[in-house]
């Protein structure tokens, strides 16, 4: 007799690691809560970096992540909670990239953040700009931005160890200017590059160009052991050639593949 309908028959799963059903035909992926949460955050970051905050729905994020709307709420919370978690994890990561940089070297710290994972950083900066322009107060979602504050503290340590130059800018103002430059560069790049006539540059050249601008700003405003002194450089100039100085010059800012 056929056992097709036997209640004692043990059915094997269609595939190893098949998802569990989660009501109304939706499935809850396996892999652990942490892995699913990170996938939700990845999708939300991508969506929120490409479109205004108000135009991205929680259901859209859930569908793209392959989970239910309810699961997003259970694992992360509201859309504002999602934004807070995205900011929090990225800010932590940015600070972690500076682990090997000297604690009083602004160029080293900012360069580490800029070059670690350009694609991820660009996406994050676009998210920050889009969210701010959408009219949502960012401080309602995240009280502080530790990475920028970290850079400001590095700049202050660097200036405290060196004589203050005449007309030097406050170190925190310099950091604010660098961050503002990079936010603009990553957010309105296509328009900016076309207007400036550098739209044919490669991504690597544009990335290195932004770093060169930041290095120039830092060297002009904040002294360091290997920053050329303008007066000394002028006195060394012979036949239109300036003697080489140690350290990273603006034209030496490295590029990375994106």
C-alpha positions in Angstrom: 0.0 0.0 0.0 1.3 3.4 -0.9 2.5 5.5 2.0 2.0 8.8 0.2 -0.7 9.9 2.5 0.7 8.4 5.7 0.8 10.8 8.6 3.9 9.1 9.9 5.9 9.9 6.8 8.8 12.2 7.5 9.3 14.7 4.7 12.8 16.0 3.9 13.2 19.8 3.3 13.5 20.9 -0.3 17.0 22.2 0.3 19.4 22.6 3.2 18.9 25.9 5.0 15.5 26.5 3.4 13.7 29.5 4.9 11.1 29.1 7.5 7.6 30.2 6.6 6.5 33.3 8.3 2.8 33.8 7.8 0.9 34.8 4.7 3.4 33.1 2.4 6.3 35.2 3.6 9.5 33.5 4.7 12.0 34.4 7.4 15.5 33.8 6.2 17.9 31.8 8.2 21.4 32.9 9.0 20.9 34.5 12.4 19.3 37.7 13.6 22.5 39.7 13.2 23.1 38.8 9.6 19.5 39.5 8.7 19.6 42.9 10.5 22.8 43.9 8.7 21.2 43.0 5.3 18.2 45.2 6.2 20.5 48.0 7.1 22.5 47.6 3.9 19.3 47.8 1.8 18.0 50.7 3.8 21.3 52.6 3.3 21.3 52.0 -0.4 17.7 53.2 -0.7 18.0 56.2 1.5 21.2 57.3 -0.3 19.5 57.3 -3.6 16.1 58.9 -2.8 14.7 61.4 -0.3 13.9 60.0 3.2 10.1 60.5 2.8 10.0 58.7 -0.5 11.4 55.4 0.8 8.9 53.2 2.6 9.6 50.5 5.2 7.7 48.0 3.0 10.0 48.8 0.1 13.0 48.2 2.3 11.5 44.9 3.6 10.8 43.7 0.0 14.3 44.5 -1.2 15.8 42.7 1.8 13.7 39.7 1.2 11.9 39.8 4.6 8.5 40.8 5.9 7.5 44.3 7.0 6.9 42.9 10.5 10.4 41.4 10.7 12.0 44.8 10.0 10.0 46.3 12.8 10.9 43.5 15.1 14.6 43.5 14.4 15.3 47.2 14.0 12.2 49.3 14.7 10.8 52.3 12.8 12.3 54.0 9.8 13.9 56.6 12.0 15.4 53.7 14.1 16.8 52.4 10.8 18.5 55.7 10.0 19.9 55.9 13.5 21.4 52.4 13.2 22.9 53.1 9.8 24.6 56.3 11.1 25.8 54.6 14.2 27.4 51.6 12.5 29.1 53.7 9.8 30.4 56.3 12.3 31.9 53.4 14.4 33.5 51.9 11.3 35.0 55.3 10.2 36.7 55.7 13.6 37.9 52.1 13.4 39.7 52.8 10.1 42.0 55.2 11.9 43.4 52.6 14.4 46.9 52.7 12.8 47.1 56.5 12.3 48.9 58.7 14.8 46.5 60.3 17.3 47.7 63.8 16.3 47.8 63.5 12.5 44.7 64.9 10.9 45.8 64.1 7.3 46.5 60.5 8.4 43.1 60.0 10.1 41.0 61.7 7.4 42.9 59.8 4.7 42.3 56.5 6.4 38.5 57.2 6.5 38.5 58.5 2.9 40.4 55.5 1.4 39.2 52.5 3.4 36.0 51.8 1.4 35.2 54.7 -0.9 32.0 53.2 -2.3 30.5 52.7 1.2 31.7 56.2 2.3 30.2 57.9 -0.8 26.9 56.1 -0.2 26.8 57.1 3.4 27.6 60.8 2.7 24.9 60.9 0.1 22.5 59.5 2.6 23.4 62.3 5.1 23.0 65.0 2.5 19.7 63.7 1.2 18.3 63.2 4.7 19.3 66.7 5.7 17.8 68.3 2.5 14.6 66.3 3.0 13.9 68.5 6.0 14.4 65.9 8.7 16.6 67.1 11.5 19.5 64.7 11.6 20.1 65.3 15.3 16.7 63.9 16.0 18.0 60.6 14.8 21.5 60.8 16.0 22.7 63.1 18.7 26.4 63.3 17.7 28.5 62.3 14.7 31.5 60.7 16.4 33.7 60.5 13.3 33.7 64.2 12.7 34.2 64.9 16.4 37.1 62.5 16.4 38.7 64.4 13.5 38.2 67.7 15.4 39.9 66.2 18.4 42.8 64.9 16.3 43.2 68.4 14.8 43.3 70.1 18.2 46.0 67.6 19.4 48.0 68.4 16.3 47.8 72.1 16.8 48.5 72.0 20.5 52.0 70.5 19.8 53.0 73.1 17.3 53.4 76.9 17.4 50.3 78.7 16.1 50.9 80.4 12.8 49.8 83.9 12.2 46.3 83.9 10.8 45.8 80.2 11.4 42.3 78.9 11.4 40.7 77.2 14.4 41.3 73.4 13.9 37.6 72.6 14.3 36.7 75.0 11.6 39.3 73.3 9.3 37.7 69.9 10.0 34.2 71.3 9.3 35.5 72.7 6.0 37.1 69.4 5.0 33.9 67.4 5.8 31.7 70.0 4.0 34.0 69.7 0.9 33.7 65.9 0.9 30.0 65.9 1.4 29.5 68.1 -1.6 32.0 66.1 -3.7 30.2 62.8 -3.1 26.6 64.2 -3.3 26.6 66.6 -6.4 29.6 65.2 -8.1 28.2 64.7 -11.6 26.9 68.3 -11.8 30.0 69.7 -10.2 32.5 67.7 -12.4 30.6 68.7 -15.6 30.5 72.3 -14.6 34.2 72.3 -13.9 35.1 70.4 -17.1 36.6 67.4 -15.3 33.7 65.0 -16.0 36.0 62.9 -18.2 38.3 62.1 -15.3 38.3 58.5 -14.0 36.7 57.7 -10.6 40.2 57.1 -9.3 41.4 60.6 -10.4 38.4 62.3 -9.0 38.8 60.4 -5.7 42.5 61.4 -5.5 41.6 64.9 -6.5 39.3 65.4 -3.5 42.0 64.1 -1.2 44.5 66.5 -2.7 42.1 69.4 -2.0 41.7 68.3 1.6 45.4 67.9 2.1 46.0 71.3 0.7 43.4 72.8 3.0 44.9 71.0 6.1 48.5 71.9 5.2 47.6 75.6 4.7 45.7 75.8 8.0 47.2 73.3 10.4 50.9 72.9 10.9 52.6 69.6 11.3 56.2 68.3 11.4 56.2 67.6 7.7 54.1 70.5 6.5 56.2 72.9 4.3 56.5 76.3 5.9 55.3 78.9 3.3 58.1 81.3 4.3 60.8 78.6 4.2 59.5 77.3 0.9 59.7 80.8 -0.6 63.3 81.2 0.5 64.2 77.9 -1.0 62.7 78.7 -4.3 65.4 78.8 -7.0 64.7 79.2 -10.7 61.1 78.5 -10.2 61.7 75.2 -8.4 60.9 74.6 -4.8 63.0 72.1 -2.8 61.2 68.9 -2.0 59.8 68.5 1.5 59.2 65.2 3.3 55.7 63.9 3.8 52.6 63.8 1.7 52.2 66.8 -0.6 48.9 67.6 -2.3 50.1 66.1 -5.6 51.1 62.9 -3.8 47.6 62.1 -2.5 47.1 58.4 -3.3 44.2 57.1 -5.3 42.3 53.9 -4.7 40.2 51.7 -6.9 36.5 52.1 -6.3 
